[in-house]
C-alpha cells in the first residue's frame, strides 16, 4: 500500500511529496521530487503485523449508488430551486398599467398610499409567467421515485409504504436487503482482517486468535415480535435447544447470560419449595 502527500501544504513552491510504502515487515518513507521522478529514502520503520497493515473497506465492486443517482438528485435540487425562485419573482413582480400615463412622482404616491388612480378604460395587473403546478409536482415525484428505485431503498416516509402488511413490506425490502447484505459481507471481511492485524500484535505476548471474535450486524429496522410469541416458541420446544429458543427473542442480547439467570431462578424456586414442604412436615408432626 502506497500513501503520499505534499511535504509542505503551506509552501506552494515546494513540490516535494512524502511517499510511504507499507510492506509485510516495515514502512519505508521516501521524499519524491519533480513529479515522482526521483525518490530519496529518508526512514525505515519496522512493524510486527506479519503482513501489510492496511485494511480496505469496500462497499461494492460495481458503480456506487451515489454516482447512479447523482444526476437525478441534481435535477431534483435544481427544480426545487426554480420553485423558490418563482415564488421570489412573484413577490417582486412588475406592475403593468394599461391605458394610464403616470410619471415617477405619481408612481411614488401610488406606492406610498397603496392606491391606484386610473381612468375608466385603464387596468393594472402583475407581470408573471404561467407555470403549471401540476406538472412541477409530477416532475418532482418522478425524480423522487426514480432515486429510490435506482438506489434500491424504499421511501420510508411514504404513507402508503407504512400502511402495507408485513408480507408486502418484506417484498418491498427485498432489493434493500440484498444491497445491505452485500455491504455487510464486505464490511465483515474488512473487520475480520482488522481483527487479524490486532491479534498479530497481541500474539507477541499472548495467544489471541481472531477467529474467536464474532461479528454481528443489526438492521436499523422495526422488529416484529409476532413470529416469536410464547405459543410459537413452545411449539419448537423439544425440537431445538433452549439456547436456540432464547436466541430467537430479539430482546435477549446474550442467550448464555439469560440461561444462567433462568437456571438461578429455577434453583431458587426449587430451594423455596423444599423449605415450604419441610415447614409443612414439621407442622404436621407438631400437630
N, C-alpha and C positions, 0 to 999 in steps of 0.2 A: 504494500500500500504506500502511495506517494502523497504527501501533503506539502503544499508550497504556498507561500505568502510573501508579500513585499517586506523587505528588510526595514524600511522606514516609510510609514504611511504618510507622515507629515512632509517629508522632503521629496517633492515630486521629481527633482533632478536625480535622485538616487534610484537607478533602475535595477538594482540588485534584488535578488529573491533568495529567501531561505527555503531550502528543499529538505524535507525529512523523509527518509526511506525506512519503512518498518519491515524488518525481516523476521525470520523464525527465532533469532537469538539476540539481535541487537537493533538499535535505532541509529542510523547514520545521518548526520546533518551536514548539508553542503551549502555553500554560498554560490549562487549562479549569477552570471552577468551576461550582458549582450544577448538578451533573448534566449536564455537557456542553451547557449552555445558552449560555454565552459563551466566547469563545476570544480569547486575547491572544498575538500573535506575539512571541516572545522571541528567535528566532535563525533565520537562513537560512544554510545551508552548502552551497556548490555541490559537485557531483561530476562526474566526467568519463566516466561509463559510456555516455552517449548514450541511456539508457533507464532504466526503473525498476530499481534494483539489488537486486532481490529474486528469489530462486529458490524456487519452491514444489515440494516433493517430495510427490507424491500416490501413495498405494498403490493405491487403486481408487476408481472413481466410485460404486460401489454401497455397500451397507451393509458395514461392516467385519466381518471374520471374528470378531473378539473379541465384538462385540455379538450375533452369531448363536449363539455357544456359551457366552455368559456365564451364562445361566440353568442350562444343563446342568452347567457347571463348579461353580456354586454348589451344585446338588443333589448332585453327586459329593462335594464337600467336606463338606457337611452330613452325608451318610450316613457318611462316614469318621469324622467327629467323633462321631456317635452310637455307632459301633462301639467307639471308645476309651472313651466314657462308660460303655457297657455293661460293658466289662472292669473299669473302676474300680468300678462299682457291684457287680459280682460279688465283687470283693475285699473290699468293705465291706458285704456283705450282712448282713441281720438274721438272728439265730439264733432260731428258733421252738422253744420247748419245750412239748410237749403232755403233759398228764397229770402235770405236775410243778409244785409250788409252791416257789418259791425267792425269797429276799429279796436285797437288794443285796450283803450280806456273802457269801452263798452263791455268787452270780454272780461276785463278785470272786475268790473262792478257785478256782472252776472255771476262770476265765480265767488265773489265775496258775499253777495246776497243770496246765493243759491237760487236764483230765479232767472228765467229767460223771458225777454220781451220780444215777441215775434208778431209778424203780420198774419193776416188770415191765411194766405197761401204758403206760409213758411212752415218748416218742420225741422226737427232735430233728432238725431239718432247717433249711437256709438258705432264706430267702425270696427267690427270684429270679423274674424274668419269663421266660416261654417265648419264645425267639427262634429263628427258622429261619435257620441259617447258609446254607443253600442258596438261600433267597430273597434274602438280603442279597447274596450273591456274584453271583447272576444280575442283580440290580438294578445293582450296580456295573459289571458287564460291559456292560450295556445303555447306561449312561451313557457309558462309555469308547468303545464302538463308535459311538454317535451323535456324540460330539465329533469323532472322526476322520473320520466320514462327512461331516458338515456342513462341516468345515474343508477337506476335500479332501486331507488329508495322511494317508498310511498310517502305521500303527503300526510303526515301525522296530524296536521291542523285541519284537515278536511273533515267536515261534519259527517259526510257520507261514509268515510273510512271508519270512524269511531262507532257508527251506528250498525255496522255489519256484525254477523255472527262470528263465533270463534273459528269455525272451519273456513269461512270466507276470508277472515283476516290472515289465516295461515297461507292460503293461496296468494294473497296479496303480498306476503312477506317472503315468497319463495326466492325471487331474484335477489332481494335484500339479504337473505340468509346465506345464499350461495356466495355472494360477494364478501360478506362478513367472514364466512368460513375460510375463504382463500386468504384474506388478510390475517386471520387468526393463525393459519398454518405457517405463513411467512414470519409472523411475529414470534411464534413458538420456536421456530428453527433458530432465529436470531437470539432469543433469550437462552436457549439451551447452549449455544456457543458462548454466550457471555458467562453463563454458569461454569462452563468448562474452563474458561480462562481464569475465573476466580478460584476454582478448585485447584488449578495448577499451582497457584501461589500457596494455598493452604496445604497442599500436599508436600511442600518443602519441610514442614514441621509436623504435620498430622495428615491422616488419611481422610479425604473429603471427596467421595465420589459424587460427581454432579448428577448422576443418574438417579440418586435418591430424592432429588428435588422434584416435586410435582407442580406443574404449571396449569392453572385453571383460568379460564376466561368466562366472564359472566356478562350476558347481554343486558344492556340497559333498556329492557322492555318490561311491560307489566307481566307479572306472573300469575297464572290462574291456579287456584287451589282445588279446582273441581276434580282433576284426574287423581288427586291424592287424598280423597276423603277417607275417613276411617273404614267405611264399608268396603271400599275398593282395596284398601291396603290389607284388610283382613282376608279378602278373597285370595291373596297371594301368600298368606301365612301357611307355612308348611312346604311351600314350593320353593321359596327363596329364604335366605337367612335374614335374621332381624337387622343385621348391619345393612343389608341391601335395602330393606324396607325403610330404615331411617334415612338412608342416603337419598331416597326419593322425595323426602319432605324438603321443600325449598327453604324453610326457616331453620333447618338444622345445619349449622355450619360445619361441625365436626362430629360424625357418627360415633367415633371412638369415645369421645368425652360423653356423649349422650348415653351410650350404652353403659358406661361406668356409673353415671348418675342413676340410671334406671336400676342397675344391679344393687346400688347402695340403698335405694328406696325399698326395693323388694326385701333386702336383708333386714332393714329396719322394721318393715311390716311383719316379717316372719318373727323377729325378736319380740315385737309388741304382742303378737298373737300368743306366743308361748307364755309370756308374762301374764296375759289375761287368763289363759287356761290354768296356769298354776294358782292364780288367785281364786279361781272358781273351785278348784280341787281343795284348797285349804279351807275355804268357807264351807264346803260340803263336809269335810272331816270335823270341823269345829261344831257344825250343827249335829 
